[in-house]
Amino acid sequence: MRKIAISRKESFNAAHRLHCDSLSLEENINLFGKCNNPNYHGHNYTLIVTLIGVPDLVTGLLLDIRKLSEIIKAEVVERLDHKNLNLDVPEFKNLNPSAENMAFVIYDILRKAIEPQFDLKIRLYETENNFVDYPYL
């Protein structure tokens, strides 16, 4: 059977501070620059979730895209939108909320909510020009 990919784009807004407690303040400032602002800063994130699998022989659909949208909104957007990631989101209590770590967390959340027969890929845009992919292949 031939596999195909479907993707859904959603967005959310969140604030964070990139900071590692194991580093000195000077090291954090040198490493993260303005992103180490102790008063936090925000982004308008764009999330693209891709499912890969074999479409249903009768409907021709891999998954109803509305269902994928509902899953993303319920599991990710509701959890992260208009939140301070460092303070409001338990997954980042001891994890620096970099885009890379956010992609890992989002993937793990969605992996539990999406049927295992689908391969899952996450693309998270932190800015228009900066994004991460997980898994990267």
Secondary structure, 3 states (H helix, E strand, C coil): CCCEEEEEEEEEEEEECCCCCCCCHHHHHHHHHHHHCCCCEEEEEEEEEEEEECCCCCCCCCCCHHHHHHHHHHHHHHHHCCEEHHHHCHHHCCCCCCHHHHHHHHHHHHHHHCCCCCEEEEEEECCCCCEEEECCC
